Amino acid sequence: MLGDGELPVGLDDLCALERAVDKEWWWISGALHAVAEIRADFPHAPTGRFRELQAQKLSLDRKRVEIAVRIAAIMGPRKAP
């Protein structure tokens, strides 16, 4: 998972980080989906790894929001067309 350090300050760096986090988010979402399908067939299987993936996805969700808020603050309000 990507580091949990300070976010970059510049818009270009924030946008690059946003793309990287999005890629990781999609990977984790796919992995969770695959594990959930397997768990449906084997309901008594251990849940440890599944819970770890869920925690990673939640962390990525928070980071995505934090990045989006920072980008919005830099870009400022946009006028509707």
C-alpha positions in Angstrom: 0.0 0.0 0.0 1.1 3.5 -0.6 2.8 5.4 2.2 0.7 7.4 4.7 3.1 10.4 4.8 2.3 14.0 4.1 0.6 14.8 0.8 2.5 16.6 -1.9 1.9 20.4 -2.1 1.9 20.9 -5.9 -1.1 20.2 -8.1 0.9 18.0 -10.6 2.3 15.9 -7.8 -1.2 15.6 -6.2 -2.7 14.5 -9.5 0.0 11.9 -9.9 -0.6 10.6 -6.4 -4.3 10.5 -7.1 -3.8 8.3 -10.1 -1.5 6.0 -8.2 -4.0 5.7 -5.3 -6.8 5.1 -7.8 -4.9 2.2 -9.4 -4.3 0.6 -5.9 -7.9 1.2 -4.9 -9.2 -0.6 -8.0 -6.7 -3.5 -7.4 -7.9 -3.9 -3.8 -11.5 -3.7 -4.8 -11.0 -6.4 -7.4 -9.2 -8.6 -4.8 -11.9 -8.1 -2.3 -14.6 -9.0 -4.8 -12.7 -12.2 -5.7 -12.2 -13.2 -2.1 -15.9 -12.5 -1.3 -16.9 -14.9 -4.2 -14.6 -17.6 -2.8 -15.9 -17.0 0.8 -19.5 -17.5 -0.6 -18.4 -21.0 -1.5 -16.4 -21.6 1.7 -18.2 -19.7 4.5 -16.2 -21.3 7.2 -12.8 -20.3 5.8 -10.6 -18.0 8.0 -11.4 -14.3 7.7 -8.1 -12.7 8.6 -6.8 -11.9 5.1 -10.2 -10.7 4.0 -10.4 -8.3 7.0 -6.9 -7.0 6.1 -8.0 -6.2 2.6 -11.0 -4.5 3.9 -8.9 -2.4 6.2 -6.5 -1.5 3.3 -9.5 -0.4 1.2 -10.8 1.8 3.9 -7.5 3.4 4.3 -7.3 4.0 0.6 -10.8 5.5 0.6 -9.7 8.0 3.2 -6.6 8.9 1.2 -8.6 9.4 -2.0 -10.9 11.8 -0.2 -8.0 13.6 1.4 -6.3 14.0 -2.0 -9.5 15.1 -3.7 -10.1 17.8 -1.0 -6.6 19.1 -1.4 -6.9 19.3 -5.2 -10.2 21.1 -4.9 -8.7 23.6 -2.5 -5.9 24.3 -4.9 -8.1 24.6 -8.0 -10.8 26.7 -6.2 -14.4 26.9 -7.1 -15.4 26.3 -10.7 -18.2 28.2 -12.5 -21.0 26.1 -13.9 -21.2 26.1 -17.7 
